[in-house]
Amino acid sequence: MNNSRSLRLLIRPRVKVPTKQRIVKTQILSWGKRQTIEYQVAAKERVTAYLLIPRTLAAPAPAVIASHQHAGEWHLGKTEPAGLSGDEAMHYGVELCQQGYVVLCPDHLGFEDRQAAEFPESHPTPLSGPKYEEFILVDQLLHGSSLAAKYTHDLCQALDVLESLPMVDAKRLGTMGHSLGGQTSAWLAFFDRRVKVAFCSCGFSTLRVLQKRRILHNLAAYVPGLLEAGDMDHVIASISPRAFGMSHGKADAIFPIEGVRQITRKAREKFPADKLLAIQFDGGHEFPAEVKARAYAFIARQFNDGR
C-alpha cells in the first residue's frame, strides 16, 4: 500500500479561493511591524491574522506560519504566538520575527476571533468553547471532511498570503507550532509541498498508542480512516525529503513517548540526516527555551541551505 497516497486522500482536495487580503492596522514596534490583516479562506469566510514583519529587510525573507496551541483556551489563538497574550513561552511568532522571518499568526476555527457568533440569550443550546469545537467537527463530517482537513486547508490559504507578498521569498516557507500548533504544522507540511521546513513541539504520538491508552485529544487529531491507511509515523515520514523537526517531553502525559519513539524510528529511516531533528527531553508538555533555541537553529540551517 502507498501510505502517502492513501493518507493524502483523507485530506480532501483543496478548494482554493483568492485570498483578497487587506491590511486593517499597522503598529510599529521595536522589532518591526505588527500588521492586523484579513484574508479569505473559503467562499464567504474571511479571517483576521497578525503579520509580523522584521524591522529591516534587505531582500525578500523566509516566512513562517506560527500555529497556536489549544490548551482548552478557546479565547486565545493568534495573539499568543504574536506576543500579545498567554504564556510567554508560546510567543514563538515574535521570536521568529526577531530572527529575520516574516511571520503569519492566524486563528484556527473555533478560537479567538473565530469562536461561535453570539446567540440570543433565549437560544436553547448556546455554543462556546468545547461545544462549538464539537459542532464544527460534526459540520465538517456531515460535509465529508474533517476538522483536520479544515485546519489544513485554512493554513494552505495562509501560505498563499505569504507567497503573494513581495517581501517574502516564496521558495523559503515554513511552519512551527506547539501542541495543536505542532499537529497542524505536521499536517500542513505533509499536505503542501511549499513547506520547506516544519517544526512541531509536543504535537503528536501514534494514534494507536493513544487509543490503547484511552487518551482523548483535540478533535482535529482524528481523521476518518487514518488507522486504515497508516498512522502518524507514516504521515511524518511522508514529509521527507523536506526538512522536519519535532520535540517531545519524555514525561508528556498526553503524548506517550512509546508512540513518539515509533514515529522517530520511521522518520530516521526516511529522512536525510541533515533534514531531521528529533528531540526528546526530560520534561512534560512544554516548549523549553533550550529546545526552542535548537528548533530556531534547525530552521535557519534549512532556509540557508541551497540559497
N, C-alpha and C positions, 0 to 999 in steps of 0.2 A: 504494500500500500504506500502511495506517495503521501506521507503525512502532511507535508507542507501544502500540497494542493487541496487535500481533504479539509484541513483546518481553515484555509482561506475561504472555502465555500461556506463556512459557518458565519463569517462576517460578510453580510450581503454586499453585492456590488454597490459601490458608492454612487449616490445621485449627487453629482457635483452641481453647485449653483454659483453664480457670480457672487463674490464676497461683498461688493459695493461698500467697502469700508469708508468711514469718515472719522475725523478727529473731533472729539467732543470738547476736550480740555487739555491744556498743556501746563505742567508745573516744572519749573526749573529748580533743580536740587544740586547739592554739592557734587554728586557723582554723575549727573547728567540730567536727562528729561524723563518725566513720567507722564505719558500721554494716556488719557482715557479715550478709547476708541470703540466704535461699534462696527459690526460686520454681520453678514448674513451666513447662517449655517444650513438653512433649508428654506424652502419656499415659505414666506410669511413668518420666518423665525429669525430674529436678529439677537445678537448677544453683545454684552459690554465686556471689555477686557482692558488690561493695562499693558501698554507697550513701553518698555524700559529701554532708553537709548543712552549709550555711553557719552560722557562729556566731550570727548574728542574722537573723531573717526577720520583717519587719514585716507581710508579706502573702504569699499564695501566689506562689512564684517560678517563673521559667522553669526547665526541666530539660533536661539534655543527656546523651546516651549517649556515653561516651568509649570508643571502639572501639580495641582494642590492635593493634599491628603483628604481623608474622610473624617476620622476621629469622632464620628457621631455629632459633628458640629456643622449642621447644615447652614447655619447663619454665616459661616466662614467659607471662603473659596479663594478667588483670585487675590484678595487683599493680603492673605498670609504670605505667599511667596514674594509678593510685591513689597513686603516690608511694612505694611500698614496696620497689621493686627496679628493676634495669635502668638504662637511660640516663636521666639527669635531664632531658634534652631531651624525653623522652617522658612526663613527668609532667603532661600537659595536663589530666588529670582533676582533680587537686588545684588547678591554676592556674584552671580554670574555676570550681571551687567557691569559691575565694578572691575571685572576682569576683561572687559572689552567686547562683550557679546551684546547684540540686540536680543531682548528677551520679551516674549509674549506670555502673559499670565491670564488665562481665561477661566471662567467658571464652568464646571461640569453641570449638566442639567440636574436640578434638584438642590443646588447650592447657591447661597448668597443671592445675587440678583436673579437667579433662575429657579428660585423657590416657587411654590404654587401661588397663583394670584389669590388675593384675599376674597373670601366668600362673605355674603351677608351673615350676620350672627344667627339668623334663623336656619341656615343651611344645616341639614341633618348630620352630615359627615365632613366636617372641615378637614382639609388635607394639609398637613405640615410635617416637616422632618421625616421620620421613618415611614409614615403613612403615605406621604407624597412619593417617596422613593419606591414604595411598593406599587403605587398607582402607575408611575411612569414605566416601571418594568412590565407590568401587565399590559399597558398600552402598546409597548414595543412587541411583546409576544403576540398580541392579537393581530398585529400587522406583519407577522412573520419574521420579526427581527429580535433583537435582544438589547439590553441596556449597554452591554459591552460594545456592540456594533454602533449604537448611537453615539457613545462617547468617542469611539474611534473615528466615525465619520465627521463629528464636530472638530476633532483635532486635525483631521486632514484639511478641513476648511481653514483652520488656523495656520497650517503650513502654507496654504495658498496665499494668505495675507502676507506672511513673512516673505515668501518667494517674490511677491509683487513689489516689494519696497526697494527703491534704488540704493538705499544704504546697506542692503543685505546681500551677501554673497550666496546666491541660491544653491550653489554646489556644496555649501557647508551648513547644513541644517541639522539640529539635534533636538533631543528631548530629555527631560530629567524630572524626577518626582519621587516623593516618599509615600509609602503605603498605597492608598488608592492611586496617588500620582505615579508611583512606580509601576503599578499594574497597568494603568492606561498608557504609560510610556512604552511598556513592553509590547502591548497590542498594536500601538501606532507604528513602532519600529518594524514589527512583523508584517503589518499590512501595507505600509507605504515606504517604498524603497528610496524615497527622497531623504529619509533619515540616515545621515552618515554615522551618527553615534547616539546611543541612548545610555542613560544611567538610571538604574532603578534601586531605590533604597527600601528594603523591607517590603517588597511588593508582591511576593508570591511564594508558595510552596507547590508541590504537586496536588492536584485536586483529589487524587486517590488517597493520599495521606490525610488530607483534610476530612474527607468523608469517613475514612477509617477512624479518625479521632473524634468525629462528630463536632467539628469546629465550623460554625457558621460565619460567613463573611459578608462583605458588602454585596449588593445584588448584581453589580456589574461583573462579579467574579464568575458568574455562572453562564456559560454559553451552551445552549441546547445542542446536544450531540457531541460535545467536546471529548468525552471519555470514549466515545466510539471511534473517534478519529485519531486520538493521541492523548496528550496531557501537556502541562506547561513545559516539560522538558523538551517536547517536540517544537512547541511554539518558539522557545528561546533559541534552540539550535538552528531553526529555520531563518533566523536573522543573519547568520553567517553568510558571507564573509565580511559584512559591515560590522562596525565596532559596537560592542555591548559590554556594559559594566553593571555589576549588582553587588549589593551588600546586605548581609543578614546577621542579626544578633543570634548567637547560639542559644540564648535563653528566651527568644521571642515566642511567647505562648500561643500566638495566633498563626504563626508560620513555622511549623515543626521543622527542625533542622534536618531530619532524615530526608524529607522531600526536597529541601534545598540542595542537599548533597547529591541527590539523584540528578537534579537539573544541572548542577555544576559538572558532574561527570560527563554527561552527554554533551554539554557545551564545550568541554575541553577536547572532545573527540572531533568536533566540527569546526571550531574557530581557529584561525591562525593565532599563534601565541600572543602576538602584539595587538590583537583585536579583541581580547577578552580580559576583563578584570573581575575577579570573583573574590570578594572579601567576606570572611566570616569572623566576627569579632565577639569578644566577651561582653555580652550585654543583651538587651531586650529589643523591643520595637521602637527603635530610635535612630537618629541620624547624627552620630557624634561628630564633633569638629574635625577630628583626625581622619575620619572616614570621608567626610566631605572634601578635605584637602586632597586626598588621593583621587577622589572622583574628578575634581576640577583639573588635576594634573593629567589624568587619563583623557578627559575631553579635549584639553589643549593639544595633547600629542596627536589625537586623531584629526583635529581640524588643521593642524600644521603639516600633517603627513601628505606628501604629494602635491603641495602647493606650487 
